[in-house]
Amino acid sequence: MLRGGRCAAFLFAFHTCMPDYDALALEFTTTVKAILKQYYPLLMEQAYGDASAVLGADVAFDLANPYVQTVLDDLMTAAYLNDLGANLMAAGRQIISDGLAAGQSVDAIAAALQERGVAVSATKAEQIAHTETARAYSLGSKAAWRASGVVDRMQWITTDHACPICEPLHGKVVALDAEFAPGIAHPPESHVACRCALIPVLKD
């Protein structure tokens, strides 16, 4: 355990060498949102185009459409995006706290932060990109199906080797404004990096 002057010296070294997680979390979330703000409309437009092709109906994407704007606003204010920074900060603080309690060196704590993915790694970036692409595409598809006038339900489709969360949802059909399970209205609300998809169900 670290005691007295040794602990004070360690904390000073730690403070000067390690990142400010409050600032890092805020910067991380702000940067991600700025990128996605440009990316979301493109994904929604693609979803509209795919819906038109599948349904054989002309479902025009209009960025000025109030419903489209509502969906985009929902995407930008989703708790998931705000949680990214908070989770980064909380995870970093926990690792730091555990490292101090165990008497680890600054280098050891830094290595633990990297190993446990608290740093903004390529893997974390890929997870965010995949999750947000799926979320925007799902919401865009639902908006397009609603606008088509010929779809009133949707079906959840899983991939091979589905996870325990998504497997029970496979094949389930619900209304466009309903949830497949509590808190799960579309992929990837089930979990980060979900690879499931929705398909439209035509009106009877």
C-alpha positions as CSV (number, residue, x, y, z in Angstrom):
1,M,0.0,0.0,0.0
2,L,1.1,3.6,-0.6
3,R,1.5,5.7,2.5
4,G,2.5,9.3,3.5
5,G,4.9,11.2,1.3
6,R,5.3,8.3,-1.1
7,C,1.6,8.4,-1.8
8,A,1.6,12.2,-2.3
9,A,4.5,11.9,-4.7
10,F,2.7,9.1,-6.6
11,L,-0.5,11.1,-6.9
12,F,1.5,14.2,-8.2
13,A,3.2,12.0,-10.8
14,F,-0.1,10.4,-11.7
15,H,-1.8,13.8,-12.0
16,T,0.8,15.1,-14.4
17,C,1.1,12.0,-16.5
18,M,-2.5,10.6,-16.8
19,P,-5.4,12.1,-18.6
20,D,-8.1,14.3,-17.1
21,Y,-11.1,11.9,-17.6
22,D,-13.7,14.6,-17.1
23,A,-12.2,16.6,-20.0
24,L,-11.5,13.5,-22.1
25,A,-15.1,12.2,-21.7
26,L,-16.5,15.5,-22.8
27,E,-14.2,15.9,-25.7
28,F,-14.8,12.3,-26.8
29,T,-18.6,12.6,-26.7
30,T,-18.6,16.0,-28.5
31,T,-16.3,14.7,-31.3
32,V,-18.4,11.6,-31.8
33,K,-21.6,13.6,-32.0
34,A,-20.1,16.1,-34.5
35,I,-19.1,13.2,-36.8
36,L,-22.4,11.4,-36.5
37,K,-24.4,14.6,-37.2
38,Q,-23.1,14.5,-40.7
39,Y,-23.4,10.8,-41.0
40,Y,-27.0,10.2,-39.8
41,P,-28.8,11.8,-42.8
42,L,-26.8,9.8,-45.3
43,L,-27.8,6.5,-43.5
44,M,-31.4,7.5,-43.3
45,E,-31.4,8.4,-47.0
46,Q,-30.0,5.0,-47.8
47,A,-32.7,3.3,-45.6
48,Y,-35.4,5.2,-47.6
49,G,-33.8,4.1,-50.9
50,D,-33.7,0.5,-49.8
51,A,-37.3,0.6,-48.5
52,S,-38.4,2.0,-51.9
53,A,-36.7,-0.9,-53.7
54,V,-38.0,-3.6,-51.4
55,L,-41.6,-2.3,-51.3
56,G,-41.8,-1.2,-54.9
57,A,-43.1,2.1,-53.7
58,D,-41.8,5.6,-54.2
59,V,-40.7,6.7,-50.7
60,A,-38.9,9.9,-51.1
61,F,-36.4,11.1,-48.5
62,D,-36.9,14.7,-47.6
63,L,-34.6,16.2,-45.0
64,A,-37.1,19.0,-44.4
65,N,-39.8,16.5,-43.4
66,P,-40.7,17.1,-39.8
67,Y,-40.8,13.4,-39.0
68,V,-37.3,12.9,-40.5
69,Q,-36.1,15.9,-38.4
70,T,-37.6,14.3,-35.3
71,V,-35.8,11.1,-35.9
72,L,-32.5,12.9,-36.4
73,D,-33.1,14.8,-33.2
74,D,-33.7,11.6,-31.4
75,L,-30.5,10.1,-32.8
76,M,-28.5,13.1,-31.6
77,T,-29.9,13.2,-28.1
78,A,-29.9,9.4,-27.4
79,A,-28.8,8.4,-24.0
80,Y,-26.3,6.0,-25.6
81,L,-24.2,8.9,-27.0
82,N,-24.2,10.8,-23.7
83,D,-23.4,7.6,-21.9
84,L,-20.2,7.0,-24.0
85,G,-18.3,9.8,-22.2
86,A,-19.8,9.0,-18.8
87,N,-18.9,5.3,-19.1
88,L,-15.4,6.2,-20.3
89,M,-15.0,8.5,-17.3
90,A,-16.4,6.0,-14.8
91,A,-14.3,3.1,-16.1
92,G,-11.2,5.2,-16.0
93,R,-11.8,6.3,-12.5
94,Q,-12.4,2.7,-11.3
95,I,-9.2,1.4,-12.8
96,I,-7.3,4.3,-11.3
97,S,-8.8,3.7,-7.9
98,D,-8.1,0.0,-8.0
99,G,-4.6,0.6,-9.1
100,L,-3.9,3.1,-6.3
101,A,-5.4,0.7,-3.7
102,A,-3.1,-2.0,-5.0
103,G,0.0,0.2,-5.0
104,Q,0.5,0.0,-8.7
105,S,2.9,2.3,-10.6
106,V,1.7,5.0,-13.0
107,D,2.9,2.8,-15.9
108,A,0.9,-0.2,-14.7
109,I,-2.3,1.8,-14.3
110,A,-1.8,3.3,-17.8
111,A,-1.4,-0.2,-19.2
112,A,-4.5,-1.4,-17.4
113,L,-6.5,1.5,-18.9
114,Q,-5.4,0.6,-22.4
115,E,-5.9,-3.2,-21.9
116,R,-9.5,-2.7,-20.6
117,G,-10.4,-0.5,-23.5
118,V,-10.8,2.8,-21.6
119,A,-8.6,4.5,-24.2
120,V,-10.4,5.4,-27.4
121,S,-9.0,2.5,-29.3
122,A,-9.7,1.3,-32.8
123,T,-12.0,-1.4,-31.4
124,K,-14.1,1.1,-29.5
125,A,-14.3,3.3,-32.6
126,E,-15.5,0.3,-34.6
127,Q,-18.1,-0.6,-32.0
128,I,-19.5,3.0,-32.0
129,A,-19.5,3.2,-35.8
130,H,-21.3,-0.2,-36.1
131,T,-23.8,0.6,-33.4
132,E,-24.7,4.1,-34.6
133,T,-24.9,2.9,-38.2
134,A,-27.4,0.2,-37.2
135,R,-29.4,2.6,-35.1
136,A,-29.7,5.2,-37.8
137,Y,-30.5,2.7,-40.4
138,S,-33.2,1.0,-38.2
139,L,-34.9,4.3,-37.5
140,G,-34.6,5.4,-41.1
141,S,-36.2,2.2,-42.2
142,K,-39.1,2.5,-39.8
143,A,-39.7,6.1,-40.9
144,A,-39.7,5.0,-44.6
145,W,-42.0,2.1,-43.9
146,R,-44.4,4.4,-42.1
147,A,-44.3,6.9,-45.0
148,S,-45.0,4.2,-47.6
149,G,-48.5,3.6,-46.3
150,V,-48.3,-0.1,-47.0
151,V,-46.4,-1.3,-43.9
152,D,-47.8,-1.4,-40.4
153,R,-45.6,-4.0,-38.7
154,M,-41.9,-5.1,-38.6
155,Q,-40.1,-8.4,-37.9
156,W,-36.9,-8.9,-36.0
157,I,-34.3,-11.1,-37.8
158,T,-31.2,-12.4,-36.1
159,T,-27.9,-13.5,-37.6
160,D,-26.2,-16.9,-37.1
161,H,-25.0,-17.5,-33.5
162,A,-27.3,-14.9,-32.1
163,C,-26.7,-13.8,-28.5
164,P,-29.0,-14.8,-25.6
165,I,-30.6,-11.3,-25.6
166,C,-31.5,-11.3,-29.3
167,E,-32.2,-15.0,-29.9
168,P,-35.7,-14.9,-28.3
169,L,-36.6,-11.9,-30.5
170,H,-36.0,-13.8,-33.8
171,G,-39.1,-13.8,-36.0
172,K,-41.1,-11.7,-33.6
173,V,-43.5,-9.3,-35.3
174,V,-44.7,-6.0,-33.7
175,A,-46.3,-2.7,-34.8
176,L,-44.0,0.0,-36.1
177,D,-44.3,2.0,-32.9
178,A,-44.1,-1.0,-30.5
179,E,-41.2,-2.6,-28.7
180,F,-40.0,-6.2,-29.2
181,A,-39.1,-6.4,-25.5
182,P,-39.0,-3.8,-22.8
183,G,-36.6,-1.0,-23.9
184,I,-35.9,-2.7,-27.2
185,A,-37.7,-1.1,-30.2
186,H,-35.1,-1.9,-32.9
187,P,-31.5,-3.0,-33.3
188,P,-29.1,-2.1,-31.7
189,E,-31.1,-1.2,-28.6
190,S,-30.5,-4.8,-27.4
191,H,-26.8,-4.2,-27.0
192,V,-23.8,-2.5,-28.5
193,A,-22.6,-3.8,-31.9
194,C,-25.9,-5.7,-32.4
195,R,-26.0,-7.3,-35.9
196,C,-29.7,-8.1,-36.1
197,A,-32.0,-6.5,-38.6
198,L,-35.6,-5.5,-39.2
199,I,-37.8,-6.4,-42.2
200,P,-41.1,-4.8,-43.1
201,V,-44.5,-6.6,-42.8
202,L,-47.1,-5.4,-45.2
203,K,-50.6,-4.5,-44.2
204,D,-53.2,-7.3,-44.5
